[in-house]
Amino acid sequence: MWSKEKARAWYNSQPWIRGCNYMSADCANRVDQWQELGFEEKLATADKELALAAELGFNSIRIIPEFIVWKKDHDGFMERFDRYLETARKHGISCMVVFGNDCMPPKEELLKRLELGPQSYALGYHGGRVVSQHGVFVGAGYSLLDEPELALEHYEWVREIITKYKDDERVIVWDLFNEPSNSSRGNMSLPNLKKFFEIAREINPVQPLTTAAWNWKSADISALSECERFALENSDIISYHNYASYEYNVEIIAELKKLGRPILCTEWLARCFHNDVKEMFPLFFLEKIGCYNWGFVAGKYQTYEPPNYVWDTYGKSLPADFDFTKWFHDLYRPSLHPYDPKEVELIKKFCKLADGRNSE
């Protein structure tokens, strides 16, 4: 594991990291993003949208490759993945690469989603699915990592990609697992999270490793799940997710600073919960916390819609001040006009200030 000194030296050598969790607007899901069918058209869309991201001032994107595409079309996936990195690099944009993911629906629902080919989507639903991973379910979500043989294949997937790109400047950070313990999974993924870290440490890439803490019941690290505490204890660069208020993020940042490592917020922006650009982006700038909002151009994945759990909890536990009049995520309309021009102006302003700060 990197020392705190090495982590800070690496982080201070970078410009202020800012960007988004990215999928082009014409992708219905991550199978759609990475499979061969329609890839040329989707990469052309990404090329156009990443040019817009660079114009905005973004210099990084967080991307989540799809294991099932690698498994069913290994050589094609590896070629397409490299082209994606190169398309981003052309616009001065690095990639944070994510592997595991505990944001999962029940087994019967997930198994429907593993076929390559035309991908359908439902209008008006966050994630483009009537039943999404963000609903309220009985029992734990299902992961392919729950199957021992598939877990071994996942390990090889992680090993191959990190080994190939361990010295590649197009990859800025390895984010080994997205939201471990989500979907009521508790510690089910802890052995796999540990194995992903073990594999990455053996390879010893030039890029730092991280996995985010996300389930902030209070701004207290000791209240996090065992998976999240393990992630924080083993990350070179600390990362976290939070879609709550400015004030709550300030409390979390103060808690994470005690760890003495650089901090990234790798998921944010939920206007309906009052987590917005106007407050959050200047906060990240002032604290020099790298930040990746969720979503970029509104499209088939429809993350401007509230997640399904919002509708499941409406009239029950949903906060009374939830604002249904605003987009949840995303910065641009399908026309590539801004959702709110004032947001774009603010982002450009602080990106310019950050570049000036970095050049001094």
C-alpha positions as CSV (number, residue, x, y, z in Angstrom):
1,M,0.0,0.0,0.0
2,W,1.2,3.5,-0.8
3,S,2.4,5.6,2.1
4,K,0.5,8.7,2.9
5,E,3.5,10.7,1.7
6,K,3.5,8.9,-1.7
7,A,-0.2,9.4,-2.1
8,R,0.0,13.1,-1.4
9,A,3.0,13.5,-3.7
10,W,1.1,11.8,-6.5
11,Y,-2.0,13.8,-5.9
12,N,-0.2,17.1,-5.8
13,S,1.5,16.3,-9.1
14,Q,-2.0,16.1,-10.8
15,P,-4.2,19.0,-11.9
16,W,-7.4,19.2,-9.9
17,I,-9.3,16.1,-10.9
18,R,-12.8,16.8,-12.1
19,G,-15.2,15.0,-14.4
20,C,-18.2,12.8,-14.4
21,N,-19.4,9.2,-14.3
22,Y,-19.7,8.6,-18.0
23,M,-21.8,6.7,-20.5
24,S,-22.7,8.2,-23.9
25,A,-26.3,9.3,-24.3
26,D,-27.1,6.6,-26.8
27,C,-26.3,3.7,-24.5
28,A,-29.2,1.9,-22.7
29,N,-26.8,0.2,-20.2
30,R,-23.2,-1.0,-19.8
31,V,-23.7,-4.0,-22.1
32,D,-24.7,-1.5,-24.7
33,Q,-21.7,0.6,-23.9
34,W,-19.1,-2.2,-24.4
35,Q,-20.5,-4.8,-26.8
36,E,-19.7,-4.9,-30.5
37,L,-23.2,-4.2,-31.7
38,G,-23.5,-0.5,-32.4
39,F,-20.1,0.3,-30.9
40,E,-18.8,2.4,-33.7
41,E,-21.8,4.7,-33.5
42,K,-21.6,4.9,-29.7
43,L,-17.9,5.7,-29.8
44,A,-18.6,8.5,-32.3
45,T,-21.2,9.8,-29.8
46,A,-18.6,9.6,-27.0
47,D,-16.1,11.4,-29.1
48,K,-18.5,14.3,-29.6
49,E,-19.6,14.3,-25.9
50,L,-16.1,14.1,-24.5
51,A,-15.1,17.1,-26.7
52,L,-17.9,18.9,-24.9
53,A,-16.6,17.7,-21.5
54,A,-13.2,19.0,-22.3
55,E,-14.7,22.4,-23.4
56,L,-16.5,22.4,-20.0
57,G,-13.1,22.0,-18.2
58,F,-13.4,18.3,-17.3
59,N,-10.2,16.3,-17.4
60,S,-11.3,12.8,-16.2
61,I,-14.2,10.3,-16.4
62,R,-15.2,7.4,-14.3
63,I,-16.1,4.3,-16.4
64,I,-17.4,0.9,-15.4
65,P,-16.5,-1.9,-17.9
66,E,-18.9,-4.8,-18.2
67,F,-17.5,-8.2,-17.1
68,I,-20.1,-10.2,-19.2
69,V,-19.0,-8.6,-22.4
70,W,-15.3,-9.4,-21.6
71,K,-16.4,-13.0,-20.8
72,K,-18.4,-13.5,-24.0
73,D,-16.3,-11.5,-26.4
74,H,-12.8,-11.2,-24.9
75,D,-10.7,-10.0,-27.8
76,G,-13.4,-7.6,-29.0
77,F,-13.9,-6.2,-25.6
78,M,-10.2,-5.6,-25.1
79,E,-9.9,-3.8,-28.4
80,R,-12.9,-1.7,-27.8
81,F,-11.8,-0.8,-24.2
82,D,-8.5,0.5,-25.5
83,R,-10.2,2.6,-28.2
84,Y,-12.4,4.1,-25.5
85,L,-9.3,5.1,-23.5
86,E,-7.7,6.6,-26.6
87,T,-10.8,8.5,-27.5
88,A,-10.8,10.1,-24.0
89,R,-7.1,10.8,-24.2
90,K,-7.6,12.6,-27.4
91,H,-9.6,15.2,-25.5
92,G,-7.2,15.4,-22.6
93,I,-9.4,13.2,-20.4
94,S,-8.1,10.4,-18.2
95,C,-10.2,7.4,-17.1
96,M,-10.9,6.0,-13.6
97,V,-11.7,2.4,-14.1
98,V,-14.2,0.5,-11.9
99,F,-14.5,-3.3,-11.6
100,G,-16.8,-4.8,-8.9
101,N,-20.3,-3.5,-8.2
102,D,-22.7,-4.2,-5.4
103,C,-25.5,-2.0,-6.9
104,M,-27.4,-5.1,-8.0
105,P,-31.1,-6.2,-8.4
106,P,-32.4,-9.6,-7.4
107,K,-31.0,-12.7,-9.2
108,E,-33.9,-13.3,-11.5
109,E,-33.8,-9.7,-12.7
110,L,-30.0,-9.6,-13.1
111,L,-29.9,-12.8,-15.2
112,K,-32.2,-11.1,-17.8
113,R,-29.6,-8.5,-18.4
114,L,-26.6,-10.6,-19.3
115,E,-27.4,-11.2,-23.0
116,L,-25.5,-9.4,-25.7
117,G,-27.4,-7.9,-28.6
118,P,-30.1,-5.2,-28.9
119,Q,-30.7,-3.6,-25.5
120,S,-34.1,-2.3,-24.6
121,Y,-34.9,0.6,-22.3
122,A,-38.1,1.9,-20.7
123,L,-39.0,5.6,-21.0
124,G,-39.3,7.5,-17.7
125,Y,-37.2,5.3,-15.6
126,H,-33.8,6.0,-13.9
127,G,-31.4,3.5,-15.5
128,G,-33.9,2.8,-18.3
129,R,-35.4,-0.2,-16.4
130,V,-38.8,-0.6,-14.8
131,V,-37.1,-2.8,-12.2
132,S,-33.7,-1.2,-11.5
133,Q,-31.0,-1.9,-9.0
134,H,-32.1,1.3,-7.2
135,G,-35.5,0.0,-6.1
136,V,-36.6,-1.4,-2.7
137,F,-36.4,-5.2,-2.6
138,V,-36.8,-8.0,-0.2
139,G,-33.5,-9.7,0.4
140,A,-30.0,-9.1,-1.0
141,G,-29.1,-8.1,-4.6
142,Y,-27.3,-10.8,-6.6
143,S,-23.8,-10.6,-8.1
144,L,-22.1,-12.9,-10.5
145,L,-19.3,-12.9,-8.0
146,D,-21.5,-15.0,-5.7
147,E,-20.8,-17.9,-8.1
148,P,-17.3,-19.4,-7.3
149,E,-16.4,-20.2,-10.9
150,L,-17.5,-16.8,-12.1
151,A,-15.6,-15.1,-9.2
152,L,-12.4,-16.8,-10.5
153,E,-13.1,-15.4,-14.0
154,H,-13.6,-11.9,-12.4
155,Y,-10.2,-12.2,-10.8
156,E,-8.7,-12.9,-14.2
157,W,-10.6,-9.9,-15.7
158,V,-9.2,-7.6,-13.1
159,R,-5.7,-9.1,-13.4
160,E,-5.6,-8.8,-17.2
161,I,-6.8,-5.2,-17.4
162,I,-4.6,-3.8,-14.6
163,T,-1.6,-5.7,-15.9
164,K,-2.1,-4.3,-19.4
165,Y,-2.6,-0.7,-18.3
166,K,-0.5,-0.6,-15.1
167,D,1.9,2.0,-16.6
168,D,-0.6,3.7,-18.9
169,E,-1.2,7.4,-18.2
170,R,-4.7,7.1,-19.8
171,V,-5.8,5.4,-16.6
172,I,-5.6,7.7,-13.6
173,V,-7.0,5.6,-10.8
174,W,-8.1,2.0,-10.3
175,D,-11.5,2.0,-8.4
176,L,-11.7,-1.7,-7.5
177,F,-15.3,-2.0,-6.3
178,N,-18.4,0.2,-6.6
179,E,-20.3,0.6,-3.3
180,P,-19.5,-2.7,-1.6
181,S,-22.3,-3.8,0.7
182,N,-25.0,-2.0,-1.2
183,S,-28.3,-3.7,-2.2
184,S,-28.5,-5.2,1.3
185,R,-25.5,-7.4,0.6
186,G,-23.7,-6.7,3.9
187,N,-20.3,-8.5,3.9
188,M,-21.2,-10.9,1.0
189,S,-18.6,-9.1,-1.3
190,L,-15.9,-8.6,1.3
191,P,-13.9,-11.7,0.2
192,N,-13.9,-10.5,-3.4
193,L,-13.1,-6.9,-2.4
194,K,-10.1,-8.3,-0.6
195,K,-9.1,-10.4,-3.5
196,F,-9.3,-7.5,-5.9
197,F,-7.0,-5.5,-3.7
198,E,-4.6,-8.4,-3.4
199,I,-4.4,-8.9,-7.2
200,A,-3.9,-5.2,-7.8
201,R,-1.1,-5.0,-5.1
202,E,0.7,-7.9,-6.7
203,I,0.7,-6.1,-10.1
204,N,1.8,-2.8,-8.4
205,P,0.5,-0.3,-11.0
206,V,1.7,3.3,-11.1
207,Q,-1.8,4.4,-10.5
208,P,-3.3,4.5,-7.0
209,L,-6.0,2.1,-5.8
210,T,-9.3,3.1,-4.2
211,T,-12.8,2.0,-3.3
212,A,-15.4,4.4,-2.0
213,A,-17.2,4.6,1.3
214,W,-20.8,5.4,0.4
215,N,-23.4,4.5,3.1
216,W,-23.1,7.5,5.5
217,K,-25.7,6.9,8.2
218,S,-23.6,9.5,10.1
219,A,-20.4,11.4,9.3
220,D,-18.5,8.8,11.3
221,I,-16.1,6.2,9.8
222,S,-16.8,3.8,12.6
223,A,-20.5,3.6,11.6
224,L,-19.7,2.4,8.1
225,S,-20.0,-1.2,7.0
226,E,-17.0,-3.6,7.4
227,C,-16.6,-3.6,3.6
228,E,-16.4,0.2,3.5
229,R,-14.0,0.4,6.5
230,F,-11.8,-2.2,4.8
231,A,-11.9,-0.1,1.6
232,L,-10.8,3.1,3.4
233,E,-8.1,1.3,5.3
234,N,-6.6,-0.2,2.1
235,S,-7.1,2.7,-0.4
236,D,-4.0,4.7,-1.6
237,I,-6.4,7.6,-2.3
238,I,-9.5,8.0,-0.2
239,S,-12.8,8.1,-2.1
240,Y,-16.4,8.5,-1.1
241,H,-19.9,8.9,-2.5
242,N,-22.6,11.3,-1.2
243,Y,-25.7,12.7,-2.7
244,A,-26.8,14.6,0.4
245,S,-26.6,18.2,1.3
246,Y,-23.6,20.6,1.3
247,E,-23.5,20.6,5.1
248,Y,-23.4,16.8,5.3
249,N,-20.6,16.7,2.8
250,V,-18.6,19.2,4.8
251,E,-19.0,16.9,7.9
252,I,-17.9,13.8,5.9
253,I,-14.9,15.6,4.4
254,A,-13.8,16.7,7.9
255,E,-14.0,13.1,9.0
256,L,-12.1,11.7,6.0
257,K,-9.4,14.3,6.3
258,K,-8.4,12.6,9.6
259,L,-7.0,9.7,7.4
260,G,-4.3,12.0,6.1
261,R,-4.7,11.0,2.4
262,P,-6.0,12.9,-0.7
263,I,-9.8,12.6,-1.2
264,L,-12.0,12.0,-4.2
265,C,-15.8,12.3,-4.3
266,T,-16.5,9.8,-7.1
267,E,-20.3,10.1,-7.1
268,W,-22.3,13.3,-6.4
269,L,-25.0,15.5,-7.9
270,A,-28.6,14.8,-6.8
271,R,-30.4,18.1,-7.3
272,C,-33.6,16.7,-5.9
273,F,-31.8,16.1,-2.6
274,H,-30.3,19.6,-2.7
275,N,-26.9,18.3,-3.7
276,D,-26.2,20.7,-6.6
277,V,-23.5,22.2,-8.7
278,K,-23.8,25.7,-7.2
279,E,-22.8,24.5,-3.7
280,M,-20.8,21.3,-4.3
281,F,-18.5,22.2,-7.1
282,P,-17.0,25.3,-5.4
283,L,-16.6,23.2,-2.2
284,F,-14.6,20.5,-4.0
285,F,-12.5,23.2,-5.6
286,L,-11.7,24.9,-2.3
287,E,-10.8,21.6,-0.7
288,K,-9.0,20.3,-3.8
289,I,-11.1,17.2,-3.7
290,G,-11.3,15.4,-7.0
291,C,-15.0,15.0,-8.1
292,Y,-17.0,13.0,-10.5
293,N,-20.7,13.9,-10.8
294,W,-23.1,11.3,-12.0
295,G,-24.1,11.5,-15.6
296,F,-23.3,13.9,-18.4
297,V,-25.7,14.1,-21.4
298,A,-29.2,12.9,-20.7
299,G,-30.1,9.9,-22.9
300,K,-31.4,6.3,-22.9
301,Y,-30.0,5.6,-19.4
302,Q,-32.2,8.4,-18.0
303,T,-30.4,9.3,-14.8
304,Y,-32.1,12.7,-14.8
305,E,-35.2,10.8,-13.5
306,P,-35.4,10.0,-9.8
307,P,-34.3,6.4,-8.9
308,N,-37.0,3.9,-8.3
309,Y,-36.5,3.9,-4.5
310,V,-37.7,7.5,-4.6
311,W,-41.1,6.3,-5.9
312,D,-41.0,3.3,-3.6
313,T,-40.6,5.5,-0.5
314,Y,-42.8,8.4,-1.6
315,G,-45.2,9.2,1.2
316,K,-43.2,7.0,3.6
317,S,-39.6,7.7,4.4
318,L,-38.7,10.1,1.6
319,P,-37.6,13.5,2.9
320,A,-40.4,16.0,2.8
321,D,-38.1,18.6,1.0
322,F,-37.4,16.2,-1.9
323,D,-37.6,18.5,-5.0
324,F,-39.4,16.7,-7.9
325,T,-39.2,19.8,-10.1
326,K,-35.5,19.3,-10.8
327,W,-33.4,16.8,-12.7
328,F,-31.7,14.2,-10.5
329,H,-28.4,13.8,-12.4
330,D,-26.8,14.9,-15.7
331,L,-25.5,18.2,-16.9
332,Y,-26.6,18.5,-20.6
333,R,-29.9,18.0,-22.5
334,P,-30.0,15.6,-25.5
335,S,-29.6,18.7,-27.7
336,L,-26.2,19.3,-25.9
337,H,-27.7,22.5,-24.5
338,P,-27.0,22.7,-20.7
339,Y,-29.7,21.6,-18.3
340,D,-28.9,24.9,-16.6
341,P,-26.5,27.4,-18.3
342,K,-25.6,28.9,-14.9
343,E,-24.3,25.5,-13.8
344,V,-22.1,25.2,-16.9
345,E,-20.8,28.8,-16.4
346,L,-19.9,28.0,-12.8
347,I,-18.1,24.8,-13.7
348,K,-16.1,26.5,-16.4
349,K,-15.2,29.3,-14.0
350,F,-13.8,27.1,-11.3
351,C,-12.1,24.8,-13.7
352,K,-10.3,27.8,-15.1
353,L,-9.4,28.9,-11.6
354,A,-8.1,25.5,-10.8
355,D,-5.9,25.4,-13.9
356,G,-4.5,28.8,-12.9
357,R,-3.8,27.5,-9.4
358,N,-2.1,24.5,-10.7
359,S,0.2,26.6,-13.0
360,E,1.5,28.7,-10.1
